[in-house]
Amino acid sequence: MDNITHDDVIQTIQQLARNVFADPNLQLSDEMSPANLPAWTSLTYTQLLTEIEVAYNIKFKITDIIKMQNMGAIINATLERVSECINV
């Protein structure tokens, strides 16, 4: 899992989000949130986080989950968890 870049994470999460939110043309932005994406519900949010955890073999901390109010925060938390796995 070494050498994973910010762009790699965005690409992976974008594909996962397209599947979870059932929108093949979805383009991620840091500001994307339940306020501006109607398909973002508590269920789809949970599904997305689970898909990310599986894709990267990581586990989000409860503090991460509480702070993740938009896609930018999800991307940053993913990068943080992946970095921890690489540096172990």
Contact map, one row per residue, 1 for C-alpha under 8 A:
1111000000000000000000000000000000000000000000000000000100000000000000000000000001000100
1111000000000000000000000000000000000000000000000000000000000000000000000000000000000100
1111100000000000000000000000000000000000000000000000000000000000000000000000000000000000
1111110110000000000000000000000000000000000000000000000000000000000000000000000000000000
0011111110000000000000000000000000000000000000000000000000000000000000000000000000000000
0001111111000000000000000000000000000000000000000000000000000000000000000000001000000000
0000111111100000000000000000000000000000000000000000000000000000000000000000000000000000
0001111111110000000000000000000000000000000000000000000000000000000000000000000000000000
0001111111111000000000000000000000000000000000000000000000000000000000000010011000000000
0000011111111100000000000001000000000000000000000000000000000000000000000010000000000000
0000001111111110000000000000000000000000000000000000000000000000000000000000000000000000
0000000111111111000000000000000000000000000000000000000000000000000000000000000000000000
0000000011111111100000000000000000000000000000000001000000000000000000000010000000000000
0000000001111111110000000111000000000000000000000000000000000000000000000000000000000000
0000000000111111111000000000000000000000000000000000000000000000000000000000000000000000
0000000000011111111100000000000000000000000000010011000000000000000000000000000000000000
0000000000001111111111100100000000000000000000010000000000000000000000000000000000000000
0000000000000111111111111100000000000000000000000000000000000000000000000000000000000000
0000000000000011111111110000000000000000000000000000000000000000000000000000000000000000
0000000000000001111111100000000000000000000100110000000000000000000000000000000000000000
0000000000000000111111100000000000000011000100000000000000000000000000000000000000000000
0000000000000000111111110000000000000000000000000000000000000000000000000000000000000000
0000000000000000111111111100000000000000000000000000000000000000000000000000000000000000
0000000000000000011001111100000000000000000000000000000000000000000000000000000000000000
0000000000000000010000111110000000000000000000000000000000000000000000000000000000000000
0000000000000100110000111111000000000000000000000000000000000000000000000000000000000000
0000000000000100000000001111100000000000000000000000000000000000000000000000000000000000
0000000001000100000000000111110100000000000000000000000000000000000000100000000000000000
0000000000000000000000000011111100000000000000000000000000000000000000110000000000000000
0000000000000000000000000001111100000000000000000000000000000000000001111000000000000000
0000000000000000000000000000111110000000000000000000000000000000000001110000000000000000
0000000000000000000000000001111111111000000000000000000000000000000001110000000000000000
0000000000000000000000000000001111111001000000000000000000000000000011100000000000000000
0000000000000000000000000000000111111111100000000000000000000000000001000000000000000000
0000000000000000000000000000000111111100000000000000000000000000000000000000000000000000
0000000000000000000000000000000111111100000000000000000000000000000000000000000000000000
0000000000000000000000000000000111111111000000000000000000000000000000000000000000000000
0000000000000000000000000000000001111111100000000000000000000000000000000000000000000000
0000000000000000000010000000000001001111100100000000000000000000000000000000000000000000
0000000000000000000010000000000011001111111110000000000000000000000000000000000000000000
0000000000000000000000000000000001000111111110000000000000000000000000000000000000000000
0000000000000000000000000000000000000001111111000000000000000000000000000000000000000000
0000000000000000000000000000000000000001111111100000000000000000000000000000000000000000
0000000000000000000110000000000000000011111111110000000000000000000000000000000000000000
0000000000000000000000000000000000000001111111111000000000000000000000000000000000000000
0000000000000000000000000000000000000000011111111100000000000000000000000000000000000000
0000000000000000000100000000000000000000001111111110000000000000000000000000000000000000
0000000000000001100100000000000000000000000111111111000000000000000000000000000000000000
0000000000000000000000000000000000000000000011111111100000000000000000000000000000000000
0000000000000000000000000000000000000000000001111111110000000000000000000000000000000000
0000000000000001000000000000000000000000000000111111111000000000000000000000000000000000
0000000000001001000000000000000000000000000000011111111101000000000000000000010000000000
0000000000000000000000000000000000000000000000001111111111110000000000000000000000000000
0000000000000000000000000000000000000000000000000111111111000000000000000000000000000000
0000000000000000000000000000000000000000000000000011111110000000000000000000000000000000
1000000000000000000000000000000000000000000000000001111111000000000000000000000001000000
0000000000000000000000000000000000000000000000000000111111100000000000000000000000000000
0000000000000000000000000000000000000000000000000001110111110000000000000000000011001000
0000000000000000000000000000000000000000000000000000100011111000000000000000000010000000
0000000000000000000000000000000000000000000000000000100001111101100000000000110010000000
0000000000000000000000000000000000000000000000000000000000111111100000000000000000000000
0000000000000000000000000000000000000000000000000000000000011111110000000000000000000000
0000000000000000000000000000000000000000000000000000000000001111111000000000000000000000
0000000000000000000000000000000000000000000000000000000000011111111100000000100000000000
0000000000000000000000000000000000000000000000000000000000011111111100000000000000000000
0000000000000000000000000000000000000000000000000000000000000111111110000000000000000000
0000000000000000000000000000000000000000000000000000000000000011111110001000000000000000
0000000000000000000000000000000000000000000000000000000000000001111111101100100000000000
0000000000000000000000000000000010000000000000000000000000000000011111101100000000000000
0000000000000000000000000000011111000000000000000000000000000000000111111100000000000000
0000000000000000000000000001111110000000000000000000000000000000000111111110000000000000
0000000000000000000000000000111100000000000000000000000000000000000001111111000000000000
0000000000000000000000000000010000000000000000000000000000000000001111111111100000000000
0000000000000000000000000000000000000000000000000000000000000000000111111111110000000000
0000000011001000000000000000000000000000000000000000000000000000000000111111111000000000
0000000000000000000000000000000000000000000000000000000000000000000000011111111100000000
0000000000000000000000000000000000000000000000000000000000010001000100001111111110000000
0000000010000000000000000000000000000000000000000001000000010000000000000111111111000000
0000010010000000000000000000000000000000000000000000000000000000000000000011111111100000
0000000000000000000000000000000000000000000000000000000000000000000000000001111111110000
0000000000000000000000000000000000000000000000000000000001110000000000000000111111111000
1000000000000000000000000000000000000000000000000000000101000000000000000000011111111100
0000000000000000000000000000000000000000000000000000000000000000000000000000001111111110
0000000000000000000000000000000000000000000000000000000000000000000000000000000111111111
0000000000000000000000000000000000000000000000000000000001000000000000000000000011111111
1100000000000000000000000000000000000000000000000000000000000000000000000000000001111111
0000000000000000000000000000000000000000000000000000000000000000000000000000000000111111
0000000000000000000000000000000000000000000000000000000000000000000000000000000000011111
